Amino acid sequence: MTHSKHGYDVLLTGASGQVGRYLLQELLAFGSVVVVMRRQSVLEAKDELRRLTGEPLSGRFNDVDIILGDLNTCELPDAEHIVNAAGFTSLSGPPSAYWKDNIMPAIRLAHHAVKTGGQLHQLSSVAVAEFRPDILRETSQAIPDERQLNYSTSKVFVELAVSAISSRSQIIRLGDVVPPIDRLSTDFRRAHWLSILFSSGPCGFDWARPDYTVWLADARELARAVRVLMDAPGRCYHALGKRYGWRLFRQHAVPTTLPRPALARWMTNIILHGPEGSEVNEDVTYQALAKEGFEWSTLDAKYWAAFAKRSVRR
């Protein structure tokens, strides 16, 4: 990323999210960054970012500018790169929340990029492949389906909207993320689907076939991949990590005195909406990352043992 002639090198949204907090750290090494956050004060926003990232109270975070307000209404600064990592992610939220927090902000950012000559990098999700009749490739257009979860449909509409507004918009579809092993105690999400399944012990993985796989990545490593892809020429990439399956998860699950098979079965039914790991292709992205010397690491047995143990802890 070269230094920008704009006001900032990067405008980042969603900096407090599971990916955004690590992406902020990556971007700080490459230029000037401004962040939009809905907080009461700049001090509150910076304190939260320091807590989420583990950054010291002094140092490079002093160089981050904060814009307070809602993405739908706040004043947007001029930036060479606009990275939209924000969004409503609940699996069971109302359609209005996805419209207000996912679709409309993305549309506004796309129009802002066109107006100012910047480039929008829209983080999306492989969830757009839910109920897709064929394999999702980087060249595949997202397709809405009435059977999709509201979350998945909102991602489809976001992709279609920003691509229609600007041909320069870059879509980066993400796989799911888990915390880096050194951040399991601070970034662990008890309500995450994988945490819920592990919290029921081995029986949490009884409701899908053993060879069912999903794409997962260490959140810090995924943020690094996104940073690399921002400089790549393609208009769509798949930053996914590696495929992991139910057989592996069950192998590392630990017994618990409070299994929740009904909850595990309900959650598995949602996950089985798709896409399954084999239904998403990453060939183009793999080559683009390899060209820059990036290679995904494997979440090993040590990681999954720690994740399982953390999941059953009350």
Buried (B, 14 or more C-beta within 10 A) or exposed (E): BEEBEBBBBBBBBBBBBBBBBBBBBBBBEBBBBBBBBEBEEBEEBBBBBBEBBEBEEEEEBEEBEBBBBEBEEBEBBBBBBBBBBBBBBEBEBEEEBBBBBBBBBBBBBBBBBBEBEBBBBBBBBBBBBBBBEEEBBBEBEBBBEEEBBBBBBBBBBBBBBBBEBBEBBBBBBBBBBBBBBEBBEEBBEEEBBBBBBBBBBBBBBBBBEEEBBBBBBBBBBBBBBBBBBBEBEBEBBBBBBBBBBBEBBBBBBEEBEEBBEEBBBEBBEEBEBBBBBEBBBBEBBBEBBEEEEBEBEEBEEEBBBBBBBBBBEE
